[in-house]
Amino acid sequence: MTTQLQFSALRCGAITLHRITEANFYQVVASFSGFPASDYMLSELRESCQPEYDEQGRQVRFGFYATINGVLAGGSILGVSSWTESLRMNIGTQY
């Protein structure tokens, strides 16, 4: 049985980093709509920020969006290349 990370957000002062999950993905997509760069941001969300899992069911791609004082500020991704080989991670684009 694989243990999954259970956090939904990390907060430091006014900045909150929210984890994108299957449960909130379409709500996150809606929050990125209506901005001048929405087309680009939405394509990044759809292509890169949905959770992805390896053969053992471990999450290897994590998407996040950031808010400052509750206002959308952008997003980023974190990828795990290997859970077994020295826990290699990749940090992706910010949009």
CNS distance restraints for C-alpha pairs under 8 A (distance, minus, plus):
assign (resid   2 and name CA) (resid  56 and name CA) 7.34 0.50 0.50
assign (resid   2 and name CA) (resid  57 and name CA) 6.62 0.50 0.50
assign (resid   2 and name CA) (resid  58 and name CA) 6.45 0.50 0.50
assign (resid   3 and name CA) (resid  58 and name CA) 7.66 0.50 0.50
assign (resid   4 and name CA) (resid  58 and name CA) 6.83 0.50 0.50
assign (resid   4 and name CA) (resid  59 and name CA) 7.21 0.50 0.50
assign (resid   7 and name CA) (resid  19 and name CA) 7.63 0.50 0.50
assign (resid   8 and name CA) (resid  18 and name CA) 5.99 0.50 0.50
assign (resid   8 and name CA) (resid  19 and name CA) 5.19 0.50 0.50
assign (resid   8 and name CA) (resid  20 and name CA) 7.95 0.50 0.50
assign (resid   9 and name CA) (resid  16 and name CA) 6.58 0.50 0.50
assign (resid   9 and name CA) (resid  17 and name CA) 5.38 0.50 0.50
assign (resid   9 and name CA) (resid  18 and name CA) 4.25 0.50 0.50
assign (resid   9 and name CA) (resid  19 and name CA) 5.68 0.50 0.50
assign (resid  10 and name CA) (resid  16 and name CA) 5.63 0.50 0.50
assign (resid  10 and name CA) (resid  17 and name CA) 5.11 0.50 0.50
assign (resid  10 and name CA) (resid  18 and name CA) 6.59 0.50 0.50
assign (resid  11 and name CA) (resid  15 and name CA) 5.83 0.50 0.50
assign (resid  11 and name CA) (resid  16 and name CA) 4.31 0.50 0.50
assign (resid  11 and name CA) (resid  17 and name CA) 6.29 0.50 0.50
assign (resid  12 and name CA) (resid  16 and name CA) 6.41 0.50 0.50
assign (resid  14 and name CA) (resid  68 and name CA) 5.31 0.50 0.50
assign (resid  14 and name CA) (resid  69 and name CA) 5.04 0.50 0.50
assign (resid  15 and name CA) (resid  66 and name CA) 6.89 0.50 0.50
assign (resid  15 and name CA) (resid  67 and name CA) 5.75 0.50 0.50
assign (resid  15 and name CA) (resid  68 and name CA) 4.54 0.50 0.50
assign (resid  15 and name CA) (resid  69 and name CA) 6.53 0.50 0.50
assign (resid  16 and name CA) (resid  66 and name CA) 5.59 0.50 0.50
assign (resid  16 and name CA) (resid  67 and name CA) 5.31 0.50 0.50
assign (resid  16 and name CA) (resid  68 and name CA) 6.44 0.50 0.50
assign (resid  16 and name CA) (resid  69 and name CA) 7.96 0.50 0.50
assign (resid  16 and name CA) (resid  70 and name CA) 7.89 0.50 0.50
assign (resid  17 and name CA) (resid  64 and name CA) 6.29 0.50 0.50
assign (resid  17 and name CA) (resid  65 and name CA) 5.82 0.50 0.50
assign (resid  17 and name CA) (resid  66 and name CA) 4.51 0.50 0.50
assign (resid  17 and name CA) (resid  67 and name CA) 6.66 0.50 0.50
assign (resid  18 and name CA) (resid  64 and name CA) 5.35 0.50 0.50
assign (resid  18 and name CA) (resid  65 and name CA) 5.30 0.50 0.50
assign (resid  18 and name CA) (resid  66 and name CA) 6.03 0.50 0.50
assign (resid  18 and name CA) (resid  67 and name CA) 7.87 0.50 0.50
assign (resid  19 and name CA) (resid  62 and name CA) 7.23 0.50 0.50
assign (resid  19 and name CA) (resid  63 and name CA) 6.09 0.50 0.50
assign (resid  19 and name CA) (resid  64 and name CA) 4.56 0.50 0.50
assign (resid  19 and name CA) (resid  65 and name CA) 6.73 0.50 0.50
assign (resid  20 and name CA) (resid  24 and name CA) 6.32 0.50 0.50
assign (resid  20 and name CA) (resid  25 and name CA) 5.94 0.50 0.50
assign (resid  20 and name CA) (resid  28 and name CA) 7.40 0.50 0.50
assign (resid  20 and name CA) (resid  49 and name CA) 7.20 0.50 0.50
assign (resid  20 and name CA) (resid  50 and name CA) 6.96 0.50 0.50
assign (resid  20 and name CA) (resid  51 and name CA) 7.37 0.50 0.50
assign (resid  20 and name CA) (resid  62 and name CA) 7.04 0.50 0.50
assign (resid  20 and name CA) (resid  63 and name CA) 5.12 0.50 0.50
assign (resid  20 and name CA) (resid  64 and name CA) 5.27 0.50 0.50
assign (resid  20 and name CA) (resid  65 and name CA) 7.13 0.50 0.50
assign (resid  21 and name CA) (resid  25 and name CA) 5.69 0.50 0.50
assign (resid  21 and name CA) (resid  50 and name CA) 6.94 0.50 0.50
assign (resid  21 and name CA) (resid  51 and name CA) 6.28 0.50 0.50
assign (resid  21 and name CA) (resid  63 and name CA) 7.73 0.50 0.50
assign (resid  22 and name CA) (resid  50 and name CA) 7.09 0.50 0.50
assign (resid  22 and name CA) (resid  51 and name CA) 6.89 0.50 0.50
assign (resid  24 and name CA) (resid  28 and name CA) 6.17 0.50 0.50
assign (resid  25 and name CA) (resid  29 and name CA) 6.24 0.50 0.50
assign (resid  25 and name CA) (resid  50 and name CA) 7.18 0.50 0.50
assign (resid  26 and name CA) (resid  30 and name CA) 6.24 0.50 0.50
assign (resid  27 and name CA) (resid  31 and name CA) 6.38 0.50 0.50
assign (resid  28 and name CA) (resid  32 and name CA) 6.50 0.50 0.50
assign (resid  29 and name CA) (resid  33 and name CA) 6.67 0.50 0.50
assign (resid  29 and name CA) (resid  42 and name CA) 6.51 0.50 0.50
assign (resid  29 and name CA) (resid  45 and name CA) 7.19 0.50 0.50
assign (resid  31 and name CA) (resid  72 and name CA) 7.82 0.50 0.50
assign (resid  32 and name CA) (resid  38 and name CA) 6.14 0.50 0.50
assign (resid  32 and name CA) (resid  41 and name CA) 6.90 0.50 0.50
assign (resid  32 and name CA) (resid  42 and name CA) 6.69 0.50 0.50
assign (resid  32 and name CA) (resid  72 and name CA) 7.93 0.50 0.50
assign (resid  33 and name CA) (resid  38 and name CA) 5.44 0.50 0.50
assign (resid  33 and name CA) (resid  42 and name CA) 7.44 0.50 0.50
assign (resid  34 and name CA) (resid  38 and name CA) 6.19 0.50 0.50
assign (resid  37 and name CA) (resid  41 and name CA) 6.26 0.50 0.50
assign (resid  38 and name CA) (resid  42 and name CA) 5.77 0.50 0.50
assign (resid  39 and name CA) (resid  43 and name CA) 6.20 0.50 0.50
assign (resid  40 and name CA) (resid  44 and name CA) 6.30 0.50 0.50
assign (resid  41 and name CA) (resid  45 and name CA) 6.21 0.50 0.50
assign (resid  41 and name CA) (resid  95 and name CA) 6.05 0.50 0.50
assign (resid  42 and name CA) (resid  46 and name CA) 6.17 0.50 0.50
assign (resid  43 and name CA) (resid  47 and name CA) 5.96 0.50 0.50
assign (resid  44 and name CA) (resid  48 and name CA) 5.48 0.50 0.50
assign (resid  44 and name CA) (resid  49 and name CA) 6.86 0.50 0.50
assign (resid  44 and name CA) (resid  95 and name CA) 7.52 0.50 0.50
assign (resid  45 and name CA) (resid  49 and name CA) 4.78 0.50 0.50
assign (resid  45 and name CA) (resid  50 and name CA) 6.85 0.50 0.50
assign (resid  45 and name CA) (resid  63 and name CA) 7.95 0.50 0.50
assign (resid  46 and name CA) (resid  50 and name CA) 6.51 0.50 0.50
assign (resid  48 and name CA) (resid  63 and name CA) 7.43 0.50 0.50
assign (resid  48 and name CA) (resid  77 and name CA) 7.25 0.50 0.50
assign (resid  49 and name CA) (resid  61 and name CA) 7.31 0.50 0.50
assign (resid  49 and name CA) (resid  62 and name CA) 6.44 0.50 0.50
assign (resid  49 and name CA) (resid  63 and name CA) 4.23 0.50 0.50
assign (resid  49 and name CA) (resid  64 and name CA) 7.29 0.50 0.50
assign (resid  49 and name CA) (resid  76 and name CA) 7.76 0.50 0.50
assign (resid  49 and name CA) (resid  77 and name CA) 6.14 0.50 0.50
assign (resid  50 and name CA) (resid  61 and name CA) 7.42 0.50 0.50
assign (resid  50 and name CA) (resid  62 and name CA) 7.09 0.50 0.50
assign (resid  50 and name CA) (resid  63 and name CA) 6.21 0.50 0.50
assign (resid  51 and name CA) (resid  59 and name CA) 6.80 0.50 0.50
assign (resid  51 and name CA) (resid  60 and name CA) 7.52 0.50 0.50
assign (resid  51 and name CA) (resid  61 and name CA) 5.32 0.50 0.50
assign (resid  51 and name CA) (resid  62 and name CA) 5.46 0.50 0.50
assign (resid  51 and name CA) (resid  63 and name CA) 6.68 0.50 0.50
assign (resid  52 and name CA) (resid  59 and name CA) 5.71 0.50 0.50
assign (resid  52 and name CA) (resid  60 and name CA) 5.68 0.50 0.50
assign (resid  52 and name CA) (resid  61 and name CA) 4.96 0.50 0.50
assign (resid  52 and name CA) (resid  62 and name CA) 7.35 0.50 0.50
assign (resid  53 and name CA) (resid  57 and name CA) 5.37 0.50 0.50
assign (resid  53 and name CA) (resid  58 and name CA) 5.22 0.50 0.50
assign (resid  53 and name CA) (resid  59 and name CA) 4.22 0.50 0.50
assign (resid  53 and name CA) (resid  60 and name CA) 5.24 0.50 0.50
assign (resid  53 and name CA) (resid  61 and name CA) 6.96 0.50 0.50
assign (resid  54 and name CA) (resid  58 and name CA) 5.45 0.50 0.50
assign (resid  54 and name CA) (resid  59 and name CA) 6.42 0.50 0.50
assign (resid  54 and name CA) (resid  60 and name CA) 6.33 0.50 0.50
assign (resid  59 and name CA) (resid  80 and name CA) 7.92 0.50 0.50
assign (resid  60 and name CA) (resid  79 and name CA) 5.45 0.50 0.50
assign (resid  60 and name CA) (resid  80 and name CA) 4.69 0.50 0.50
assign (resid  60 and name CA) (resid  81 and name CA) 6.98 0.50 0.50
assign (resid  60 and name CA) (resid  82 and name CA) 7.98 0.50 0.50
assign (resid  61 and name CA) (resid  77 and name CA) 7.11 0.50 0.50
assign (resid  61 and name CA) (resid  78 and name CA) 5.83 0.50 0.50
assign (resid  61 and name CA) (resid  79 and name CA) 4.42 0.50 0.50
assign (resid  61 and name CA) (resid  80 and name CA) 6.35 0.50 0.50
assign (resid  62 and name CA) (resid  77 and name CA) 5.61 0.50 0.50
assign (resid  62 and name CA) (resid  78 and name CA) 5.08 0.50 0.50
assign (resid  62 and name CA) (resid  79 and name CA) 6.23 0.50 0.50
assign (resid  63 and name CA) (resid  75 and name CA) 7.51 0.50 0.50
assign (resid  63 and name CA) (resid  76 and name CA) 6.07 0.50 0.50
assign (resid  63 and name CA) (resid  77 and name CA) 4.45 0.50 0.50
assign (resid  63 and name CA) (resid  78 and name CA) 6.44 0.50 0.50
assign (resid  64 and name CA) (resid  75 and name CA) 5.46 0.50 0.50
assign (resid  64 and name CA) (resid  76 and name CA) 5.35 0.50 0.50
assign (resid  64 and name CA) (resid  77 and name CA) 5.99 0.50 0.50
assign (resid  65 and name CA) (resid  72 and name CA) 7.58 0.50 0.50
assign (resid  65 and name CA) (resid  73 and name CA) 7.49 0.50 0.50
assign (resid  65 and name CA) (resid  74 and name CA) 5.62 0.50 0.50
assign (resid  65 and name CA) (resid  75 and name CA) 3.94 0.50 0.50
assign (resid  65 and name CA) (resid  76 and name CA) 6.35 0.50 0.50
assign (resid  66 and name CA) (resid  72 and name CA) 6.12 0.50 0.50
assign (resid  66 and name CA) (resid  73 and name CA) 5.33 0.50 0.50
assign (resid  66 and name CA) (resid  74 and name CA) 5.34 0.50 0.50
assign (resid  66 and name CA) (resid  75 and name CA) 5.65 0.50 0.50
assign (resid  67 and name CA) (resid  71 and name CA) 4.95 0.50 0.50
assign (resid  67 and name CA) (resid  72 and name CA) 4.40 0.50 0.50
assign (resid  67 and name CA) (resid  73 and name CA) 4.96 0.50 0.50
assign (resid  67 and name CA) (resid  74 and name CA) 7.23 0.50 0.50
assign (resid  68 and name CA) (resid  72 and name CA) 6.61 0.50 0.50
assign (resid  68 and name CA) (resid  73 and name CA) 6.27 0.50 0.50
assign (resid  74 and name CA) (resid  94 and name CA) 6.98 0.50 0.50
assign (resid  74 and name CA) (resid  95 and name CA) 5.49 0.50 0.50
assign (resid  75 and name CA) (resid  94 and name CA) 5.42 0.50 0.50
assign (resid  75 and name CA) (resid  95 and name CA) 5.35 0.50 0.50
assign (resid  76 and name CA) (resid  91 and name CA) 7.71 0.50 0.50
assign (resid  76 and name CA) (resid  92 and name CA) 6.26 0.50 0.50
assign (resid  76 and name CA) (resid  93 and name CA) 5.76 0.50 0.50
assign (resid  76 and name CA) (resid  94 and name CA) 4.49 0.50 0.50
assign (resid  76 and name CA) (resid  95 and name CA) 6.62 0.50 0.50
assign (resid  77 and name CA) (resid  91 and name CA) 5.97 0.50 0.50
assign (resid  77 and name CA) (resid  92 and name CA) 4.96 0.50 0.50
assign (resid  77 and name CA) (resid  93 and name CA) 6.52 0.50 0.50
assign (resid  77 and name CA) (resid  94 and name CA) 7.31 0.50 0.50
assign (resid  78 and name CA) (resid  89 and name CA) 7.03 0.50 0.50
assign (resid  78 and name CA) (resid  90 and name CA) 5.81 0.50 0.50
assign (resid  78 and name CA) (resid  91 and name CA) 4.61 0.50 0.50
assign (resid  78 and name CA) (resid  92 and name CA) 5.95 0.50 0.50
assign (resid  79 and name CA) (resid  89 and name CA) 5.50 0.50 0.50
assign (resid  79 and name CA) (resid  90 and name CA) 4.87 0.50 0.50
assign (resid  79 and name CA) (resid  91 and name CA) 6.16 0.50 0.50
assign (resid  79 and name CA) (resid  92 and name CA) 7.34 0.50 0.50
assign (resid  80 and name CA) (resid  87 and name CA) 7.04 0.50 0.50
assign (resid  80 and name CA) (resid  88 and name CA) 5.89 0.50 0.50
assign (resid  80 and name CA) (resid  89 and name CA) 4.29 0.50 0.50
assign (resid  80 and name CA) (resid  90 and name CA) 6.17 0.50 0.50
assign (resid  81 and name CA) (resid  87 and name CA) 7.30 0.50 0.50
assign (resid  81 and name CA) (resid  88 and name CA) 5.26 0.50 0.50
assign (resid  81 and name CA) (resid  89 and name CA) 5.50 0.50 0.50
assign (resid  81 and name CA) (resid  90 and name CA) 6.93 0.50 0.50
assign (resid  82 and name CA) (resid  86 and name CA) 7.33 0.50 0.50
assign (resid  82 and name CA) (resid  87 and name CA) 5.41 0.50 0.50
assign (resid  82 and name CA) (resid  88 and name CA) 5.41 0.50 0.50
assign (resid  82 and name CA) (resid  89 and name CA) 7.36 0.50 0.50
assign (resid  83 and name CA) (resid  87 and name CA) 4.80 0.50 0.50
assign (resid  83 and name CA) (resid  88 and name CA) 7.07 0.50 0.50
